[in-house]
Amino acid sequence: MKTKIRPINQTDLPVLQKIARITFKTTFDPYTAPDDMEKFLRESYAIDKLAAELNNPDSRFFFLEVDGETAGYLKVNVGDAQTERFKPNALEVERIYLLPQFQHHGLGNLLLDYAENLAVKEQKDYLWLGVYEKNLPAQSFYQKHGFVQEAAHIFQVGEDSQTDYLLAKRLK
């Protein structure tokens, strides 16, 4: 299996949107009312919203390609792009999204390691992220990578206020 991680650019927006919508729906559909899911996917992953996020200098997106096929993506934030001011001098992993057929092959490790290497290279003290309280496999994955739950916040999906646990990993 040959893998490659590369930055996402504006011409990649349709593929980014497709992957974002498929992966979010697949992961969270069991916990979310259909109307809330539809509204979230329409608004949060609209092309203009993704384009604005991609143009934000404090956000970065990367595709993971496996044998030439796009398998998923990573989104990281620093500074004002972070979804919350959770830790000082930190890099936030906002999204690690893999298409269903690429899950459970160790590819999430590649993206998380990539994010951690970025944070270390940029001399960040912390790597942090939010994970849905009902997403037990993701919680276990992050705990295996040294993340510790330190807080929680509300993540709005349509009209549904869901609880995300905030996990952090000290790098220095």
C-alpha positions in Angstrom: 0.0 0.0 0.0 1.5 3.3 -1.1 0.4 6.4 0.8 0.9 10.0 0.3 -0.2 13.1 2.3 -0.5 16.3 0.3 -1.9 19.8 0.9 -5.4 20.4 -0.4 -6.0 23.4 -2.7 -9.0 25.2 -4.1 -9.4 22.8 -7.1 -9.8 19.9 -4.6 -12.9 21.5 -3.0 -15.5 19.2 -4.6 -13.6 16.1 -3.5 -13.1 17.6 0.0 -16.8 18.3 0.2 -17.8 14.8 -0.9 -15.4 13.1 1.6 -16.5 15.4 4.5 -20.2 14.7 3.9 -19.8 10.9 3.5 -17.5 10.4 6.5 -19.5 12.7 8.8 -22.8 11.1 7.9 -21.4 7.6 8.1 -19.9 8.2 11.6 -22.7 10.2 13.2 -25.9 9.1 11.5 -26.7 6.6 14.3 -26.7 9.5 16.8 -28.4 12.3 14.9 -31.9 13.0 13.7 -32.2 13.1 9.9 -33.2 16.8 9.8 -30.3 17.8 12.0 -27.9 15.7 9.9 -29.2 17.2 6.6 -28.9 20.7 7.9 -25.4 20.2 9.3 -24.1 18.6 6.1 -25.6 21.3 3.9 -24.3 24.2 6.0 -21.1 23.0 7.5 -19.7 21.4 4.3 -21.0 24.0 1.7 -18.4 24.7 -0.9 -18.2 28.4 0.1 -17.7 27.5 3.8 -15.0 25.0 3.0 -13.3 27.5 0.6 -13.2 30.1 3.4 -11.7 27.6 5.8 -9.1 26.6 3.2 -8.2 30.2 2.7 -7.7 30.8 6.4 -4.0 31.1 6.9 -4.4 29.5 10.4 -6.1 26.3 9.0 -4.5 23.6 6.9 -6.0 20.7 5.0 -4.3 17.6 3.8 -5.5 14.7 1.7 -4.3 11.2 2.4 -4.0 9.2 -0.8 -3.7 5.4 -0.9 -2.4 3.8 -4.1 -3.5 7.0 -5.9 -7.0 7.1 -4.5 -8.1 9.8 -2.0 -8.8 8.0 1.3 -9.6 10.9 3.6 -8.3 14.1 5.0 -6.8 16.0 7.9 -7.7 19.5 9.0 -5.5 21.3 11.6 -5.8 24.8 13.1 -3.7 27.2 15.0 -4.3 30.7 16.4 -7.7 32.2 15.7 -8.8 29.3 13.5 -9.0 26.9 16.5 -12.6 26.0 17.4 -11.8 27.0 21.0 -9.0 28.6 23.0 -8.4 25.4 24.9 -4.6 25.3 25.3 -1.9 27.9 24.9 0.6 27.4 22.1 -1.4 24.5 20.6 -2.3 22.9 17.3 -5.8 21.6 17.0 -6.7 18.5 15.1 -10.2 19.5 14.0 -10.8 16.6 11.6 -9.4 13.2 10.8 -11.9 11.8 8.3 -11.4 8.6 6.5 -13.8 7.1 4.0 -15.4 3.9 5.3 -13.5 1.5 3.0 -10.2 3.0 4.3 -11.0 2.7 8.0 -9.3 0.1 10.3 -6.2 -0.1 8.2 -3.9 2.0 10.4 -4.4 5.1 8.2 -5.7 7.3 11.0 -2.3 6.8 12.6 -0.6 8.3 9.6 -2.7 11.4 9.7 -2.4 11.8 13.5 1.3 11.3 13.3 1.5 13.9 10.5 -0.4 16.4 12.7 1.8 15.7 15.7 5.0 16.2 13.5 3.6 19.5 12.3 3.0 20.6 15.9 6.5 19.6 17.0 8.1 21.3 14.0 6.2 24.5 14.8 7.3 24.2 18.5 3.7 23.8 19.8 3.3 22.7 23.5 0.1 20.8 22.9 -1.9 18.9 20.3 -5.6 18.8 21.1 -8.9 17.8 19.6 -12.6 17.3 20.3 -14.2 13.8 20.1 -17.9 13.0 20.4 -18.9 11.5 23.7 -20.6 8.5 22.0 -17.7 7.8 19.6 -16.0 5.3 21.8 -13.7 3.8 19.0 -12.3 7.3 18.4 -11.8 8.0 22.1 -9.9 4.7 22.4 -7.8 5.6 19.4 -6.8 8.9 20.8 -6.1 7.5 24.3 -3.7 5.0 22.7 -1.8 8.0 21.2 -1.4 9.6 24.6 -4.4 12.0 24.6 -6.1 12.7 27.9 -9.6 14.1 28.4 -9.4 17.5 30.1 -12.7 19.2 29.4 -15.9 19.1 27.3 -17.8 21.5 25.0 -21.0 21.5 23.0 -20.8 20.7 19.3 -24.0 21.8 17.4 -25.4 19.4 14.8 -28.5 21.1 13.4 -30.7 21.7 16.5 -28.9 18.9 18.4 -26.4 20.1 21.1 -23.9 17.2 21.3 -21.1 16.9 23.9 -17.6 16.6 22.7 -14.8 15.7 25.0 -11.7 17.8 24.7 -8.5 15.8 24.7 -5.0 17.1 24.8 -1.5 15.7 24.5 1.5 17.6 25.9 4.3 17.7 23.4 7.1 19.4 25.5 
